[in-house]
């Protein structure tokens, strides 16, 4: 009988299936090596596609993704655009949509090098990326569905409210391969009619489900349907309080359960479909060797902990309340009581089955230090960081949780005795110029208290050319300040900033919140002090570091082109550190010139343009009475009448000002002022003073009136 077949699965198709070679580890069943699996788990083959891996960003409301590009506003749009090796980074927010991952990496020879990562932004708080179900009914009510795809990872999401499965792996002709489901919170999905956790149909070899919280879903937490499939690996998950069974396995799927906490399942009334921790479908030819249970705790599941042909001599170190289920099971009395396992199961809101349910282990939990080392399972060594992570972050396992002096793995998705590592969410400033010191560098994040190091990583290695001193953290542990010195030898480019505390080091995955860029400096060097209107001067663009391959295009801009102009750009050749250009003076005044280029801090200089020194060539007429209009010809005059002062010679070596009624750069029109006498004229502008080479002759003005009397003559 097929169990819990999902309404959205297509018919079965044959699938090739390999046996598992197992070995017992010395000293008992605790360490069993599941070795020599499919080559896809062992080997990392060359990339299948000629594609440079791209980081794609998603934000539900910000079309710029907080200044990142390329930016998408739905997860599905980013998935559609993703290619081999890409990472889809989902920024904090709620996304109400269905995500269909179809036909990705579906070619012969696809490998780990082609893996597409769909992840919550590492800089966002855990749980802040929420995929809300968009379809309320069971049929086709999935939140995420995968079909005909290989080497896909789904990491760090909260998935809730889907009418059907949170994650569905289709089978048969639509089956997938090497799907990883990591560090997700999956709750409140499905219904009494269909499972709401994770459903895996026929085939789907090399599925890895690790460090997930799977709780309060309709029917089963994890369901394997159709006749056969796998191998599948369930490692370090907490599977709690689902309506039917925690894990339901069809008769011929090959499933390996390691270090899981499977508790309190079977919350729905009745018994149809099972209400167990692990349920294995029976058949006329049972194959208990097809399901391996190593170091799991199964407690408090309503109708029993293990049902069906599941246990044999290959299983070991599992815990149940009584230990009577069969081979490889020991008793852990009281483990069926949630308070004995978890410190605060209902979380801050004190309500069960909500987004803040807290599966942190109680200090005396029987799950502490009871796991095997999953790095010894014989899987691809590149998976070890996945096993060393827990639900909250990377690098958290193993720890010494019971004071034995030996670091060991806990059971479930959360490692005990670990304060969450620090996180870095923002830097200020985000850029700096080599050769300079940033006296106040601010890091914003969480759990920064006790910081011992602020490190700038270049290509994954600490950059010795950047040093941080005078570290100080506020009492809340949310802000760190330091003085950061960028040596002149610091190469240009981005760095990942990490903070180290006694609890660990923040994530070294590049995000918009932890990336710092070292810039070069542009310097503008003019070969003049000032320019006269109409004159050109030389300008050298200098870079503090050689231009990269292809050269650097430096954009030039004048703040006021009415004063001085520059070319739109100049190119500094590859490997060079300077290039010449020019400045053309237009009109007197000062203006800022700015030069900018990718990878360099902008440079500025101030250009001063002087008015030319005026000169007087002639005037017309050369003589006249007071009030006569005179046109003065010359050069360097100002085009605005009021910007020119014209003076005639006055008595006793004085000057008498004349009113300028019209002006151009070569002529001025004035009237002879009262008091003027014969002598040179003078023109004064901001550029200087000019005196005419000849004298203007002031003619006398009649100062009497002739009258005749009598008025008439006879």
C-alpha angles and dihedrals in degrees: 000000000000111000126223096339109198115236091228098056121106124225120290124266130189118275130192111243130193127204123243122242111213133189130189115237115232112271100035142303099318096096114039118170115222092196140167094034124164114318089246089071094047107038133058106205126195118281113282098210133052093233131126108230111253132202109225120194130209129195124167097218111009110081089198096051089228091309097315127127143243090035129187130183097211130048090226092058090053092046090052090052096044120109136184113315096008126139121218107205112197113203123216116291144083118285117193104194146097117254120209116190105193133167096355115155087350096154135105111270097026109154146173088285088067097050114139113214120210104188145161110250105273088218092058120088114266109271096020096110105076126184105199118199113256098191120058101193125082099238109082087349095134123137094207125013126185124198132168091352132130135199099014125152125200110193140174102358130138105222118190144144099037115146089219135018121345088216124011124189108196119218146207111031088359097050123134135213137220096006115170122202109189139176098344128149106223115181142138097026130130129020141237086287100055142016115265105194122064121328121192120189132197118322114359096145121201097020111169119197110182139166097358130146107221114177147140095019128145114266112338130012093217122009130190109195137184124037105300147347146136154026090235125180122206108186130174099344128149108221110181143161100358117159098246123012130339093231124010116190126192115229103268105028113119107228131172117199114194130173096347129153107217109178144153097006123152097063093152119088121251129035107251110130092012137278100222140123092242121007121190118193113242124230141174088264106036116200110197089167087067091071121052124196116192125170099341127148113219112180141149097013105152104236098026143306103258127018131183133010100333111117128074139135093294092067125085152163097022120150129217131159094262105018091220100116096098144272117359096021128115132183124261104178114210095019088119089071109088093211089061090057107034132043098214110356098177093050129214095322090055089223123121124236098022134123094268098053105141120217095181108142121252114247092253097036114147087226093070115109092349098114131101121236104267090197086076094060090097096245125139107303089226086072092064094094088057090057092044090056126076131200092283099050152306130307096024101120142113108025134164099252100166101043095250092131092244123100109230138169121263124217120255135025098302126062113220125232094030123120108209114267119252119272128209116212105162142017129200116224102020094194137042138177120244112248092037136099122226102211094192114036112169128201119191121197144099134294094011093143116126092020111181101178141023108199134188111209122205113190088344095307127103110258108233090197091069119063131181123204138169095040114192130175128196118241092257092057092232102109132045125187128194144158110251123197119199109199118222086244093060107119120232121260143066129321131193111231117216132182120212122206131166087272095057143275127303120253115288094206110119114252135162087256101054104035120109123184125212110215133196121228128246116212124191115210117188119199092217139061094217139342134228118232110280093018125120125215136190122257126188121206109210127192123202090218131034116272113257127247108302092027131256122279108215115201115216126202136177116211089216116025089185087071103036138351134208133187115274092247147346128209123228106205123239110284093009125116102202145032132187126238137153146243124218119207115223110169137353117280139070130282137176120243116206128195122193136175137167111276095017136090112243120262127213140191134177120238120202119202118198129205113246120257107262123236132190118221102172145325135222127247098024092208139025148140126268108293094029114140111240128189115208116203125203144095138283095038118148117248092226112077094218091054090067127070116201119189133184122207113268135193120299096015094304130134126234117206121230127205114249109219100175134017144184133160090271106031142039127192118211140158122238105258127226111267095031117140133190111286140090124320123234130213119193124190135159086270096059144276130303127192121199117248091223135047125255108224113223109207120215119262119223110251098185138066122223116218131176126215131229093036092220133042122211 
